Amino acid sequence: MSDEEKFDAIIIGAGPAGSACAYLLAKAGKSVLVIERGVSAGSKNVTGGRLYTYALELLEPGLHEQAPLERKVVREQIMMLGESSGVTIDYVDYGFKEDVPQSYTVLRAPFDEWLAGQ
């Protein structure tokens, strides 16, 4: 018998994709090793972004309620620019505020650390 540890999966990177993959594999009873270059998951991130809640709901229903999310997105703006002019399309749907919101803004460092901990 070997002294080496054995894993069903080894995942490189504890960003959202790597952590989501590790989460689903662990939930299925697999042994998982996540290798992250940073001191901890999210420690290298200094940006924010937008997260669609259905992505978390695919992992587990209600998971978005535990996540460190910032603000609900209820307004969309799309701007098309020409060489010397632009057109903006503004869309507001206050229905996005009800039930499960469509998306949130997130700060990646705390979000990545939280997701890796799941």
C-alpha positions in Angstrom: 0.0 0.0 0.0 1.3 3.5 -0.9 1.6 6.5 1.5 0.5 8.8 -1.4 -2.9 10.4 -1.1 -5.3 9.5 -3.8 -8.2 11.7 -5.1 -11.0 11.2 -7.5 -10.4 14.6 -9.0 -7.7 17.3 -8.8 -8.9 20.8 -9.7 -6.5 23.6 -10.6 -7.8 27.0 -9.5 -10.3 28.0 -6.8 -12.1 30.6 -8.9 -15.9 30.2 -9.4 -15.6 27.5 -12.1 -13.1 25.4 -10.1 -14.9 25.8 -6.8 -18.3 25.0 -8.4 -16.8 21.8 -10.0 -15.3 20.8 -6.6 -18.6 21.5 -4.9 -20.6 19.2 -7.2 -18.0 16.5 -7.1 -17.8 16.6 -3.3 -21.6 16.6 -3.0 -21.5 13.4 -5.2 -19.2 11.8 -2.6 -15.9 12.1 -4.6 -12.6 13.0 -2.9 -11.4 16.3 -4.3 -8.2 18.3 -4.1 -8.3 21.9 -5.2 -4.9 23.6 -5.9 -4.9 27.4 -5.7 -2.0 29.6 -6.5 -3.1 32.4 -4.1 -2.9 32.3 -0.4 -6.6 31.6 -0.3 -9.4 31.4 -2.8 -10.1 34.9 -4.1 -7.0 36.5 -2.6 -5.6 37.5 -6.0 -8.9 39.1 -7.1 -9.3 42.8 -6.8 -12.4 43.1 -9.1 -16.1 42.7 -8.9 -18.5 41.4 -11.4 -22.1 40.3 -12.0 -23.4 36.9 -11.0 -26.6 35.4 -12.4 -28.4 33.6 -9.6 -29.4 30.6 -11.7 -25.8 29.6 -11.7 -25.9 29.1 -7.9 -29.3 27.5 -8.1 -27.9 24.9 -10.4 -25.4 23.9 -7.7 -28.1 23.8 -5.0 -31.5 25.4 -4.6 -31.4 28.4 -2.2 -27.6 28.6 -2.3 -27.8 32.3 -3.5 -29.4 33.2 -0.1 -26.1 32.3 1.7 -23.7 33.9 -0.8 -22.0 37.2 -0.1 -23.8 39.1 -2.8 -23.9 42.8 -3.1 -26.8 44.5 -4.9 -29.6 43.2 -7.0 -29.4 44.2 -10.7 -32.8 45.7 -11.8 -31.7 47.9 -14.6 -29.9 47.2 -17.9 -28.2 49.7 -20.1 -26.8 48.8 -23.5 -24.8 51.4 -25.4 -23.9 51.1 -29.1 -21.2 53.5 -30.1 -20.3 54.8 -33.5 -17.3 56.9 -34.5 -18.8 60.1 -33.3 -22.2 59.2 -31.8 -24.0 56.6 -29.6 -27.4 55.2 -28.8 -28.3 53.9 -25.3 -31.1 51.5 -24.7 -32.3 51.6 -21.1 -34.4 48.7 -19.7 -35.9 48.7 -16.1 -37.9 45.8 -14.8 -38.9 46.1 -11.1 -40.2 42.6 -11.3 -36.6 41.6 -11.1 -36.8 42.7 -7.4 -39.4 39.9 -6.6 -38.7 36.3 -5.8 -35.3 35.1 -6.9 -33.6 38.1 -8.5 -32.0 37.6 -11.9 -28.5 38.8 -10.9 -26.4 40.5 -8.4 -23.1 42.4 -8.3 -20.4 40.6 -6.4 -16.9 41.4 -5.1 -14.9 38.5 -6.3 -12.4 38.1 -3.4 -15.1 37.5 -0.7 -17.3 35.6 -3.2 -14.5 33.2 -4.3 -13.5 32.6 -0.7 -17.0 31.8 0.3 -17.7 29.5 -2.7 -14.4 27.6 -2.1 -15.5 27.1 1.5 -18.7 25.4 0.5 
